[in-house]
Amino acid sequence: TFLSSSSPCAQAQTYQAMTLLLEAERGGARNDDAIIDFAYRALHVTTVVSKQLVAQYYGYPHTKSYYLACSTGGRQGIKAMASFPEDYDGVV
């Protein structure tokens, strides 16, 4: 499995979390789950689902999993690795 912060799944989850954050800033209720999703949890959920999709499509699970990103995606990746070390075999 190879997941980049620019993958469509990761982008969709990031946009959804950012929308919820912006609504809170405009006077709406603060949504702590949206903040956590934007910070790191969305990457974990995307990784878990991506690995399931790969196994279903190919008929067998992945053998290695690496994370590749830079800038904010790199910071999110470091947090994800610290919180969910079982998700990836390495970070590039």
C-alpha positions in Angstrom: 0.0 0.0 0.0 1.3 3.4 -0.9 -0.6 6.4 0.5 0.2 10.0 -0.2 -1.5 13.0 1.4 -2.4 14.0 -2.2 -4.5 10.9 -2.8 -8.2 11.5 -3.5 -9.3 9.8 -0.3 -7.0 11.8 1.9 -7.9 15.0 0.2 -11.6 14.3 0.5 -11.3 13.7 4.3 -9.1 16.8 4.7 -11.6 19.0 2.8 -14.4 17.6 4.9 -12.6 18.3 8.2 -11.6 21.8 7.0 -15.2 22.6 6.2 -16.3 21.7 9.6 -13.4 23.7 11.2 -14.4 26.8 9.1 -18.0 26.5 10.1 -16.9 26.5 13.8 -14.8 29.6 13.2 -17.8 31.4 11.7 -19.7 31.2 14.9 -20.9 27.6 14.7 -20.3 25.0 17.4 -16.8 23.9 17.9 -16.3 20.4 16.5 -13.4 18.7 18.3 -13.7 15.5 16.2 -13.2 17.6 13.0 -10.1 19.1 14.5 -8.7 15.7 15.4 -9.6 14.3 12.0 -7.8 17.2 10.3 -4.8 16.8 12.5 -4.1 13.1 12.2 -7.0 10.6 12.5 -8.2 11.0 8.8 -4.8 9.6 7.7 -5.2 6.5 9.9 -8.8 5.8 8.7 -7.8 6.3 5.1 -4.8 3.9 5.6 -7.0 1.2 7.2 -9.6 1.4 4.4 -7.0 1.6 1.7 -5.4 -1.6 2.9 -8.8 -3.3 3.0 -9.5 -2.2 -0.6 -6.1 -3.4 -1.8 -6.6 -6.8 -0.3 -10.1 -7.1 -1.7 -9.1 -6.0 -5.2 -5.9 -8.1 -5.5 -7.1 -11.0 -3.4 -4.3 -10.8 -0.9 -3.0 -8.2 1.6 -0.2 -5.8 1.0 3.3 -6.8 2.1 4.8 -3.4 2.8 3.3 0.0 3.4 5.1 3.4 3.2 4.0 7.0 3.8 5.2 9.7 1.4 4.5 13.4 1.9 6.0 16.8 2.5 5.2 20.1 4.2 1.8 19.8 6.1 1.4 16.2 4.9 4.8 15.4 6.3 3.8 16.8 9.7 0.5 14.9 9.6 2.5 11.8 8.7 4.8 12.2 11.6 1.8 12.5 14.0 0.1 9.5 12.4 3.2 7.4 12.7 3.5 8.4 16.4 -0.2 7.7 17.1 -0.6 4.6 14.8 2.9 3.0 14.3 1.3 -0.2 13.0 -0.1 1.6 9.9 3.2 1.9 8.0 6.5 0.1 7.6 8.3 3.4 6.9 8.1 7.1 6.1 9.8 8.6 3.1 
